[in-house]
Each structure stands twice: as structure tokens, then as C-alpha cells.
């Protein structure tokens, strides 16, 4: 588990914002909530990384909505590429990671 709070800015493209809402009913603030909390990952998104290295994380919003977020790192900023509801498998992996951390505390 890792927090992405070390990044100072989250960059958005207007087309991505519209697509997230139109296709997945996800608002930018939900993605930002996920990125300010501990996340599962990041995992390189090799399949879709053509020009820039893309990374995927899984996290949860304040409303307990589990999201998979894909982004590109650039200095102290990240640019959001995609977000969608996390699959059941990813949710289970996220919850197991949280449970493992809580056992260690």
C-alpha cells in the first residue's frame, strides 16, 4: 500500500473528465479522494504504455466506491488517464492488503 500524496498536482484533460462521467459516472473529486489515501499499487500498465509509462492503482473514495485509476507521472504532478469501478478481484486484493496492514499494527 502506498499514498500518492507526494505529488503536488493532479492534472486533468477536459475530454477525460467528460468521459469519466459519461461512461463510468465518476467525478474528478472521487479520483482525487482515492489518490490522497493509501492505494494498492502502483502497478505498471505495460499493455497501454506506448509513449509514456502508465501506472494503475486501486483505492476507495469517502463513499466506499472502489476505483482503479490509471495515470502518468511527470515531475511532481500526475496526469489522470482513466478511472473506472474496480473489479471484484481488485476489491478483494485491496481489502486483503488493508487487512494485512491492520494485523501488523
N, C-alpha and C positions, 0 to 999 in steps of 0.2 A: 504494500500500500504506500502511496506517495501523495503528497499535496503539490499542486501546481501553482501555489501562491507565490513562488519566487518570480514568476513572470509579472511584469508591471502593467502590461496592456493586453487586452483581448481585442483583436481586430475582426471586423465583420464586413462582409460584402453584402450589399443590398439584395442581390439575387439569392444568396444563401439564406438570408433571413426570411425572404418570401417563401422559398422552397421548404424550409423547415416547418413553417406554419401550414402552408398549403398541403404538403404531403404527409407530415408527421404530427401536426398540432403541437409543436414545440416552440416556445418563446425564447428569445435570447437570454433573458434573466434566468431561465431554468438551466441552460447550459453553463452560465456563469456560476450559479449555485453549485453545480456539480464540480466545477474546476477549483472552487475555493475550499473544498473538503477533501479528505483522503479519497484517493481513487485507486482502482485496480489497474495496474499498468504503470507506465505506458508500454505498449507493445508496438513494434514497427508494423506499419500497414504496407508490407512489401508489395502485395498484389496491385495496389493502386498508386504506389510511389513511382512516378515516371520522371518528373523534373525535380521535385523536392521530396525529402524524406517526410513521410506522414506517420503520425503516431495515433494510436487509439487507446482510450481509457474508458473504464466503466465506473459510474458513480451514481449517487442518489440525490434528488432535489429535496428541498424542505418539505415538500408534499409527498415524499416517498415514491417518487416517479424515478425509475431506474433508466438511465440513459447511457448509450455508447456514443462517445464523442471522438471525432477524428479531427486532427489539427496539424498545422505545420509550425515549427519553431523558427523564430527569426530574431536573434539577439535576445532582448528582454521582453519580447512580445510573442504571442501565439495568434495564428490566424485560423479561425474555425472553417473547416471544410465541409463537415457533415455531422449530423446528430440524428439519432433515432432511438426508439424504445429498445432497451436491451433485451436480448433473447432470454428465455428461461434458463438456459445453460449458463449464460453470463451472470445472471442474477444469483444463481446458486453459487458460482465461483466467488462472486463479490461477497456474499453473505458468509461464506466459509472463511474467507480471508479476514473479515471483521471479527468473526468468532475466534479465530486463531490468535489474533492480536489481543482480544479481551482476555483470553486464557493466560496470556503472558503477563498481564498487568496485575 
